[in-house]
Amino acid sequence: MANFEEIGRTIDEELARLKLYVEREMKPVTRRQLVRALRSASLRLAKLARKVEGRRAGSAAGDAK
């Protein structure tokens, strides 16, 4: 099983490949649509991160009792 460092490295590599593809192969209208989709995904991931942090803080408070 991969550790977080390996996963992070893989994600960085794939993002670099995606960036090259977008710059070289995508038409401007498609790029704009991709930007919208990425921003939406970013907002959803941020919301998920807040929920995970909230659960962790909640369970840590429960552990302290």
N, C-alpha and C positions, 0 to 999 in steps of 0.2 A: 504494500500500500504506500502511495506517495505521501510525503510529508508536506506541510504547508509551504515550505520554501520551494520545493519542486513544483508544486501547483502554481505558486506565484510566478515562477520563472516561465512555466508553460503558458500561462495567461499573457504575460508580457510579450512573449514571442508571437503568439497568435494575434494579439492586438497590433503588433508591428506589421505582420503580414496583411491584416485587414486594412490597415492604413494605406499601405502600398497599393492594394487592390482598389480601394476607393479612389485614390488619387489618379491611378492610371486607367482604370477600366469603366468607372461609373459615369453616367451622364449627369450633368448638374441637377436636373429635376430629381433623379433617383437619389443623389447625394443629400438633397434637402429633405427628402422623405426619410432617409436613414438617420439624419440628424434629429428629426422629430422623434423617431422611434427610440433612439439612444437616450434622448433626454427623458422620455417617458419611462424607459427602463431604469434610468438613474434615479428618478423620483421614487419609483416602486422599491428599488433596492435600499434606498435611504430609509424609507418607511419600514421595511422589513428589519433593517439594522436597529432602528429605534425599538421595535417590538422585542427583538432578541435581547437588547440591553435591558429593557424593562423587565423581562422575565428573569434575567440573570440577577438584576438588582432585587427583584421580588423574592427570588429563591435564596439569595444571600441574606436578606432580612429575615426570612423564615428560618434559616440555618442558625442565625444568631440567637434565636429564642431558646 
